[in-house]
C-alpha cells in the first residue's frame, strides 16, 4: 500500500452546476444561462486541491458503479489523487448535486445522497489510515468519522475535521473530541459553541473559522490569528471552503506557521471563488503569485 501524506474521507459526488440569473424565490422562476458537470463532494474536492498543490493525497469514500461514479473516479485519478480507498457499490447510484449559482457567485444546492455514505466503520482499512501523515474528515456518517478519527489518533496521526452544512443535524461529538484542527464557517461556529462538545472542541486544538469575503480566523492553544482575505470578484463560491482547507493544511503541515497557513488558505479560497466550478482550485504557483502581490 503506497503511503500518502494527507488522507481525506467523506463524500464523493458528481456535480451539475447551473448558472442562473437569480436564485428563485418560492413559487418563482429563474433562467439557466449555462450548465457544466464535474466531480464534487467536500472530501474529494480537498483531495484534488491538495494534489494540485503538490501534496500526496488519498481518498476514502464511495460511489456507485454508474457512469457518474466512473467519471468521478476518472477525474480524481487525472488530478493525481489515490482512489484506492474509494468503494464502488454495485447496482447503486453516485450522489449527484445540482448547484445553482447566481451572478454574485452565491450557491444553493439540491441533491440526492446516492451512496456517498456507504462507507461504514466495518469498511474502513486501519492500515490505510495509519500510513497517512494526516487525516482530513468532512461531513459523513458520524460513526464512520469517529471510527476513522479513533484509528488515526491511536496511531499518532493528526486529524482535521470540517463537518459541513449539516453540522447542526448530526452527532459529531466523538470526532470533534479527537480532532487536532476543526474547520467551521462563521455560521457553523455559533452551532459549535452551542453544542455540549464545545469545550473539548476548542481546547488543545486549532479552530479555524472562515468568514467568506472577510477572510478567516484561527484560535490555537497559543493564541489567535486572523487574515483579512483577498478581494476578488466572485464567480462561483462552490468549493471555496474546501480549497481553503486544502491550502491551510498544505501549509500548516509543512511549516507550522498559523499566519502563513491562513494567508495561503485564503488565497486558495479566493482564487477558487473567482472561477467556475468546485474543482477550480489553483496551483501552488498561482497562490504564490497572489501572496507576492499582497506582500
C-alpha positions in Angstrom: 0.0 0.0 0.0 1.5 3.3 -1.1 1.6 5.8 1.8 0.0 9.3 1.2 0.7 12.5 3.1 -3.0 13.5 3.6 -5.9 11.1 3.5 -9.3 12.8 3.0 -12.5 10.9 4.0 -16.1 11.8 3.2 -18.3 12.5 0.2 -17.5 11.9 -3.4 -20.2 13.4 -5.7 -20.9 14.3 -9.2 -21.8 18.0 -9.6 -24.1 19.6 -12.1 -23.6 23.4 -11.9 -26.4 25.6 -13.3 -25.6 29.3 -13.7 -28.8 31.2 -13.2 -29.9 34.8 -13.5 -31.0 34.7 -9.9 -31.8 32.2 -7.2 -35.5 31.5 -7.4 -37.9 32.6 -4.7 -40.7 30.3 -3.5 -43.2 29.9 -6.4 -40.7 31.8 -8.5 -38.6 31.0 -11.6 -35.1 31.6 -12.8 -33.4 31.3 -16.2 -30.5 28.9 -16.7 -27.6 30.6 -18.5 -25.2 27.8 -18.7 -24.6 24.2 -17.4 -21.4 22.3 -16.6 -20.6 19.0 -14.9 -17.6 17.9 -12.8 -16.6 16.0 -9.8 -17.6 17.2 -6.4 -18.0 16.3 -2.7 -16.1 18.0 0.1 -13.6 15.2 0.7 -12.9 14.7 -3.0 -12.6 18.5 -3.5 -10.0 18.7 -0.7 -8.0 15.8 -2.0 -8.0 17.1 -5.6 -6.9 20.6 -4.3 -4.1 19.1 -2.2 -2.9 17.1 -5.2 -2.9 20.3 -7.3 -0.7 22.0 -4.6 1.8 19.1 -4.9 0.7 17.2 -1.8 0.3 13.4 -2.0 -3.4 12.9 -1.3 -5.6 9.9 -1.0 -9.3 9.4 -0.5 -11.8 7.3 1.5 -15.4 7.5 0.1 -17.9 5.7 -2.0 -19.6 5.9 -5.4 -22.0 3.8 -7.4 -21.0 1.7 -10.4 -22.9 4.1 -12.7 -21.5 6.5 -15.3 -21.3 9.3 -12.8 -19.2 7.2 -10.5 -16.8 6.3 -13.3 -16.5 9.9 -14.3 -15.9 11.0 -10.7 -13.1 8.4 -10.2 -11.5 9.1 -13.5 -11.4 12.8 -12.8 -9.8 12.2 -9.4 -7.2 9.9 -10.9 -6.4 12.5 -13.5 -5.9 15.1 -10.7 -3.4 12.8 -9.1 -5.5 11.6 -6.2 -5.1 8.0 -4.9 -8.6 6.4 -5.1 -7.6 3.0 -3.7 -9.8 3.7 -0.7 -12.9 4.6 -2.7 -15.5 1.9 -2.5 -17.6 1.2 -5.7 -21.0 0.0 -4.8 -22.5 -2.3 -7.4 -26.0 -1.5 -8.6 -26.1 1.8 -6.8 -26.2 5.5 -7.9 -23.5 8.0 -7.3 -24.6 11.1 -5.4 -25.5 14.0 -7.7 -25.6 17.6 -6.5 -27.2 20.4 -8.5 -25.6 23.7 -7.7 -27.5 26.9 -8.6 -25.1 29.8 -8.9 -26.3 33.3 -9.3 -24.5 36.4 -10.8 -22.9 37.2 -7.4 -21.4 33.8 -7.0 -23.8 32.7 -4.3 -24.7 29.0 -4.3 -27.8 26.9 -3.5 -27.6 23.2 -3.6 -30.1 20.4 -4.4 -29.1 16.8 -4.5 -29.7 13.2 -3.8 -27.4 11.4 -1.3 -26.9 8.4 -3.5 -24.2 6.1 -2.0 -21.8 8.8 -0.7 -22.2 7.4 2.8 -21.9 3.7 2.0 -18.6 3.5 4.0 -19.4 2.2 7.4 -17.0 1.6 10.4 -16.7 -2.0 9.3 -15.5 -0.9 5.9 -12.5 1.2 6.9 -9.0 -0.1 6.5 -6.9 0.7 9.5 -3.6 0.2 7.7 -4.5 2.8 5.1 -5.3 5.3 7.9 -2.1 4.6 9.8 0.0 5.0 6.7 -1.0 8.7 6.3 0.7 11.6 7.9 -2.6 13.4 8.4 -6.3 12.6 8.0 -8.9 15.2 7.0 -12.5 14.3 7.7 -15.5 16.0 6.1 -19.3 15.6 6.6 -20.2 11.9 6.5 -21.8 9.2 8.7 -20.9 10.2 12.3 -20.0 6.7 13.3 -17.6 6.3 10.4 -16.0 9.7 11.0 -15.5 8.8 14.7 -14.0 5.4 13.8 -11.5 6.8 11.3 -10.6 9.6 13.8 -10.0 7.0 16.6 -7.7 4.8 14.4 -5.7 7.9 13.4 -5.5 9.2 16.9 -4.4 5.9 18.3 -1.6 5.7 15.6 -0.4 9.3 16.3 -1.8 10.6 13.0 -3.1 14.1 13.3 -6.8 14.7 12.4 -8.7 17.7 11.0 -12.5 17.9 10.7 -14.8 20.0 8.6 -18.3 18.9 9.5 -20.0 21.0 6.8 -23.5 22.3 6.3 -25.3 19.5 8.2 -23.3 20.1 11.4 -26.3 21.1 13.5 -28.2 17.9 12.5 -25.6 15.3 13.3 -23.9 13.9 16.4 -20.2 14.6 15.7 -19.1 15.0 19.4 -16.7 12.0 19.3 -15.0 13.2 16.1 -14.7 16.7 17.5 -13.1 15.4 20.6 -10.4 13.7 18.6 -9.7 16.4 16.1 -6.5 18.5 16.2 -7.9 21.0 13.7 -11.6 22.0 13.3 -12.8 24.0 10.3 -16.1 25.8 10.6 -17.8 28.8 8.9 -18.8 31.8 10.9 -22.4 30.4 10.9 -21.3 26.9 12.0 -19.1 28.4 14.8 -22.3 29.5 16.5 -23.5 25.9 16.4 -20.2 24.7 17.7 -20.4 26.9 20.7 -23.9 25.8 21.5 -23.1 22.1 21.5 -22.2 20.0 24.5 -18.9 19.2 22.9 -17.9 22.9 22.7 -15.3 22.6 25.5 -13.5 19.6 24.0 -13.7 21.1 20.5 -11.9 24.3 21.3 -9.3 23.4 23.9 -5.9 22.0 23.0 -6.5 22.2 19.3 -6.8 24.7 16.4 -10.2 26.0 15.5 -10.3 27.8 12.1 -13.3 30.0 11.3 -13.8 31.0 7.7 -15.7 34.3 7.1 -16.2 34.3 3.4 -15.0 37.5 1.8 -13.9 38.7 5.3 -11.1 36.2 5.5 -10.5 33.7 8.3 -9.6 33.5 12.0 -7.7 30.8 13.9 -7.8 30.1 17.6 -5.0 28.0 19.0 -3.7 27.0 22.4 -1.0 29.7 21.9 -3.4 32.5 20.9 -5.4 33.7 18.0 -4.6 34.9 14.5 -6.6 36.5 11.6 -6.2 37.2 7.9 -8.5 39.6 6.1 -8.6 37.6 2.9 -8.2 38.8 -0.7 -10.5 41.0 -2.8 -11.9 39.1 -5.8 -15.0 39.3 -8.0 -16.8 36.1 -7.0 -17.9 33.9 -9.9 -18.8 30.6 -8.1 -18.2 30.1 -4.3 -18.8 26.4 -4.5 -15.7 24.5 -3.3 -14.0 27.7 -2.0 -14.1 26.4 1.6 -12.6 23.1 0.5 -9.8 24.9 -1.3 -9.2 27.0 1.8 -8.9 23.8 3.9 -6.5 22.3 1.4 -4.3 25.4 1.3 -4.3 25.7 5.1 -3.4 22.1 5.6 -0.7 22.0 2.9 1.0 25.0 4.6 0.4 24.1 8.3 1.6 20.5 7.9 4.8 21.7 6.2 5.6 24.9 8.1 3.5 25.0 11.4 3.1 28.8 10.8 -0.5 29.8 11.5 -0.3 33.2 9.9 1.1 31.7 6.7 -1.5 28.9 6.7 -4.3 31.4 7.0 -3.0 33.5 4.2 -2.4 30.5 1.9 -5.8 29.1 2.6 -7.5 32.4 1.9 -5.6 32.8 -1.4 -6.7 29.3 -2.4 -10.3 30.0 -1.5 -10.3 33.4 -3.2 -8.9 32.0 -6.4 -11.4 29.2 -6.4 -14.3 31.6 -5.8 -13.2 33.7 -8.8 -13.6 30.7 -11.2 -16.3 28.3 -12.3 -16.7 25.0 -10.5 -15.9 23.4 -7.2 -12.8 21.8 -8.7 -11.2 25.0 -9.9 -8.6 25.1 -7.0 -5.3 26.8 -8.1 -1.8 25.5 -8.4 0.9 26.4 -5.9 2.4 28.9 -8.4 -0.9 30.8 -8.8 -1.3 31.0 -5.0 2.3 32.3 -4.5 1.6 34.9 -7.2 -1.4 36.2 -5.2 0.6 36.2 -1.9 3.5 38.1 -3.5 1.2 40.8 -4.8 -0.2 41.3 -1.3 3.2 41.5 0.4 
